[in-house]
Amino acid sequence: MSQVSRDTFDKVMVPNYSPMQMVPVKGEGSRVWDSNGQEYIDLAGGIAVNALGHCHPAMVKALTDQAQKLWHMSNVFTNEPALELAQKLIDHTFAEKVFFANSGGEANEAAFKLARKYAADNFGPEKNEIIAFYQGFHGRTLFTVSVGGQEKYTKGFEPLPGGINHVAFNDLDALEAAISDKTCAVVMEPIQGEGGIIVPDEAFVAGVRALCDKHNALLVFDEVQSGMGRTGQLYAYMHTSVTPDILSTAKSLGGGFPVGAMLTTEKVAASFVVGTHGSTYGGNPLACAVAAAVFDEINQASVLQGVVAKHDYIKAKLLAINEQYQVFSEVRGRGLLMGAALSEAYQGRARDFMNATLAEGALILMAGPNVLRMAPSLLISEAEIDAGMAALERAVKQVVNS
Ligand SMILES: *Cc1c(COP(=O)(O)O)cnc(C)c1O
């Protein structure tokens, strides 16, 4: 019998979360069990993190092998897993240089600092403005919440870092009006995640790139959520004609082990000279060994094509549920980053659907109060999708009839 329970949370934890009553204790693939032995289908993938599901054998092996060898050295030394992972990222993306961090927020912090430093080095200190988008999400450090376009995450934390402006997402005219030669970077998620699973138009993405080029501003793609195969390509920018100058990646990169990375070109990387930026744990051998194993599993045509097929399968199921209950106004997203936007009658009730789905045996996420979000393992099976969607359907029926 465990000494701790959900009630312990309220006694010992800072109250910035409000976790579910059930406490997960074990996971395998896309199944999770709580402390009472109850089984659930995981359609959340952690939170778009467990790209290979829970306790994938390749990850367990990478972690335990590395655990017998070397856990940590400072960045006074390099290490083999970090170099191997960096080489893989470079071989399969636009990147020529890599910086390792421990989370998405930290990868973005490095990205934004590098954009400022590059502009200062090459154009002078006046070129320091960052333009980002409303509803964007980039992490929880003070700089990253400030670049993020959601007031609820900055309220009460003022004064905020300056030189940051926001414009409407997917609105090229708004960006054109705001951008100038003082802009050092435009920061965007190629698919807005927390903001509601918003896929921008191809013309918008291409237009952002053109405006950045015109004003010598760097284009920073936050692919913390959209990256590492989640959309059916290794990174979401690969669906477009556009290549960013800096890209941040985390979440699925470690498949459940904390790791983040900032990818960039040789030219831009040159502004992070020795001593300008760093991290104690960034590039940790355990994290990089796990991430390298995750990378090799995901970066296979069969897995990436499977993501596209699973998207279609889940979408058909969601549309069938909607046919019967008319709860969604739209099912959207790309690959296994999917959103079901609630219709007019159910605005603000995403949490009710999420809670009801949990009670019926499946884990889903929200993307704001009006969108149900699904970001399961890229390896989720058809049988697991069937079971998860059946739970969601029972939950929808309950909410509709309540
Ligand atoms: C989750 C997320 C982050 C923050 O990552 P952390 O690992 O929580 O710091 C940043 N950007 C996007 C797009 C995310 O989805």
The ligand as a Gaussian input file, in Angstrom:
#p B3LYP/6-31G(d) Opt

LIG

0 1
 C        5.117000      22.683000     -24.429000
 C        5.569000      23.806000     -25.287000
 C        6.597000      24.659000     -24.867000
 C        7.228000      24.582000     -23.507000
 O        7.956000      23.425000     -23.315000
 P        8.441000      23.049000     -21.811000
 O        9.197000      21.774000     -22.019000
 O        7.197000      22.898000     -20.996000
 O        9.281000      24.153000     -21.327000
 C        7.037000      25.623000     -25.749000
 N        6.485000      25.759000     -26.966000
 C        5.490000      24.961000     -27.396000
 C        4.938000      25.145000     -28.773000
 C        4.985000      23.965000     -26.572000
 O        3.972000      23.199000     -26.983000

